[in-house]
Amino acid sequence: MENTDCNDYIVIKAKENGVQVIGLTRGHDTKFHHTEKLDKGEVLIAQFTDHTSAMKIRGKAEVQTKHGVIESES
């Protein structure tokens, strides 16, 4: 059963081709466990889970969270 406290969603909209979204695991050793590549205009809705503790975003993208909107720059 998943912990409902970590089921936050984020929305990532690519502002350029080749934006990478990398999911990182929870636990003692943090590891990459999932990668997506987005092209300009594509949108990914991602969720934090019992297995995903963080996401790394490479490239220009708009990230929408319950805390607000963030623009990545590289």
C-alpha positions in Angstrom: 0.0 0.0 0.0 1.4 3.4 -0.9 1.8 6.2 1.6 -0.8 8.9 0.6 1.5 11.6 2.0 3.9 11.2 -0.9 1.3 11.1 -3.7 1.9 14.7 -4.9 1.7 15.3 -8.6 3.8 17.7 -10.7 3.2 18.9 -14.3 6.2 19.4 -16.5 5.9 21.2 -19.8 8.9 21.2 -22.2 9.9 24.6 -23.5 12.5 23.1 -25.9 13.2 19.7 -27.5 15.1 17.1 -25.5 14.0 18.0 -21.9 14.9 15.1 -19.7 12.9 14.1 -16.6 14.7 11.7 -14.3 13.1 9.9 -11.4 15.2 9.1 -8.3 14.5 6.4 -5.8 13.9 6.6 -2.1 15.9 4.6 0.5 19.5 4.4 1.7 21.1 4.6 -1.7 19.5 7.1 -4.2 19.5 5.8 -7.7 18.0 6.7 -11.1 15.0 4.5 -11.8 13.1 6.2 -14.7 13.9 8.6 -17.5 11.5 10.4 -19.9 12.5 12.7 -22.8 10.1 15.5 -23.8 9.9 17.6 -26.9 8.8 21.2 -27.0 5.2 21.5 -26.0 4.9 18.0 -24.6 3.5 17.7 -21.0 4.3 15.0 -18.5 2.2 14.6 -15.3 4.4 12.8 -12.7 3.8 11.5 -9.2 5.9 11.1 -6.1 5.4 7.6 -4.7 6.9 5.2 -2.2 9.6 4.5 -4.8 10.2 8.1 -6.2 11.6 10.7 -3.8 12.9 13.2 -6.3 12.9 14.3 -9.9 15.7 15.9 -11.8 14.8 18.0 -14.9 17.4 18.9 -17.6 16.5 21.5 -20.2 14.1 24.4 -20.4 10.7 23.5 -18.8 7.9 24.9 -16.8 7.2 22.8 -13.7 3.8 23.3 -12.0 3.4 22.1 -8.4 1.0 22.7 -5.5 3.7 25.2 -4.3 3.6 27.2 -7.5 5.3 27.4 -10.9 9.0 27.1 -11.5 11.0 27.6 -14.7 14.1 25.5 -15.3 16.8 27.2 -17.2 19.1 24.6 -18.5 
